[in-house]
């Protein structure tokens, strides 16, 4: 049971990180900070790859996070 809770918590943490990165990226765009935006895009790709590689992330939650990343 603890293992399942840990997996769920990790998926939620990655989803939270993805949302934060999306907000930061959008702020960088508004400030016309292309170098910062590029770095954030790379971080977002890493989070997306991690979410895709996980079998424990519910598909509905995963799709929501991916839409937010775009």
Contact map, one row per residue, 1 for C-alpha under 8 A:
1111100000000000000000000000000000000000000000000000000000000000000000
1111110000000000000000000000000000000000000000000000000000000000000000
1111111000000000000000000000000000000000000000000000000000000000000000
1111111100000000000000000000000000000000000000000000000000000000000000
1111111110000000000000000000000000000000000000000000000000000000000000
0111111111000000000000000000000000000000000000000000000000000000000000
0011111111100000000000000000000000000000000000000000000100000000000000
0001111111110000000000000000000000000000000000000000000110000000000000
0000111111111000000000000000000000000000000000000000000000000000000000
0000011111111100000000000000000000000000000000000000000000000000000000
0000001111111110000000000000000000000000000000000010000110000000000000
0000000111111111000000000000000000000000000000000000000000000000000000
0000000011111111100000000000000000000000000000000000000000000000000000
0000000001111111110000000000000000000000000000100010000000000000000000
0000000000111111111000000000000000000000000000000000000000000000100000
0000000000011111111100000000000000000000000000000000000000000000000000
0000000000001111111110000000000000000000000000100000000000000000000000
0000000000000111111111000000000000000000000100110000000000000000100110
0000000000000011111111100000000000000000000000000000000000000000100110
0000000000000001111111110000000000000000000000000000000000000000000000
0000000000000000111111111000000000000001001100000000000000000000000000
0000000000000000011111111100000000000000000100000000000000000000000110
0000000000000000001111111110000000000000000000000000000000000000000000
0000000000000000000111111111000000000001000000000000000000000000000000
0000000000000000000011111111100000011001100000000000000000000000000000
0000000000000000000001111111110000000000000000000000000000000000000000
0000000000000000000000111111111000000000000000000000000000000000000000
0000000000000000000000011111111111011000000000000000000000000000000000
0000000000000000000000001111111111001000000000000000000000000000000000
0000000000000000000000000111111110000000000000000000000000000000000000
0000000000000000000000000011111110000000000000000000000000000000000000
0000000000000000000000000001111111000000000000000000000000000000000000
0000000000000000000000000001111111111000000000000000000000000000000000
0000000000000000000000000001100111111100000000000000000000000000000000
0000000000000000000000000000000011111110000000000000000000000000000000
0000000000000000000000001001000011111111000000000000000000000000000000
0000000000000000000000001001100011111111100000000000000000000000000000
0000000000000000000000000000000001111111110000000000000000000000000000
0000000000000000000000000000000000111111111000000000000000000000000000
0000000000000000000010011000000000011111111100000000000000000000000000
0000000000000000000000001000000000001111111110000000000000000000000000
0000000000000000000000000000000000000111111111000000000000000000000000
0000000000000000000010000000000000000011111111100000000000000000000000
0000000000000000010011000000000000000001111111110000000000000000000010
0000000000000000000000000000000000000000111111111000000000000000000000
0000000000000000000000000000000000000000011111111100000000000000000000
0000000000000100110000000000000000000000001111111110000000000000000000
0000000000000000010000000000000000000000000111111111000000000000010000
0000000000000000000000000000000000000000000011111111100000000000000000
0000000000000000000000000000000000000000000001111111110000000000000000
0000000000100100000000000000000000000000000000111111110010000100000000
0000000000000000000000000000000000000000000000011111111000000100000000
0000000000000000000000000000000000000000000000001111111000000000000000
0000000000000000000000000000000000000000000000000111111110000000000000
0000000000000000000000000000000000000000000000000001111111000000000000
0000001100100000000000000000000000000000000000000000011111000000000000
0000000100100000000000000000000000000000000000000010011111101100000000
0000000000000000000000000000000000000000000000000000001111111100000000
0000000000000000000000000000000000000000000000000000000011111110000000
0000000000000000000000000000000000000000000000000000000001111111000000
0000000000000000000000000000000000000000000000000000000011111111100000
0000000000000000000000000000000000000000000000000011000011111111110000
0000000000000000000000000000000000000000000000000000000000111111111000
0000000000000000000000000000000000000000000000000000000000011111111100
0000000000000010011000000000000000000000000000000000000000001111111110
0000000000000000000000000000000000000000000000010000000000000111111111
0000000000000000000000000000000000000000000000000000000000000011111111
0000000000000000011001000000000000000000000000000000000000000001111111
0000000000000000011001000000000000000000000100000000000000000000111111
0000000000000000000000000000000000000000000000000000000000000000011111
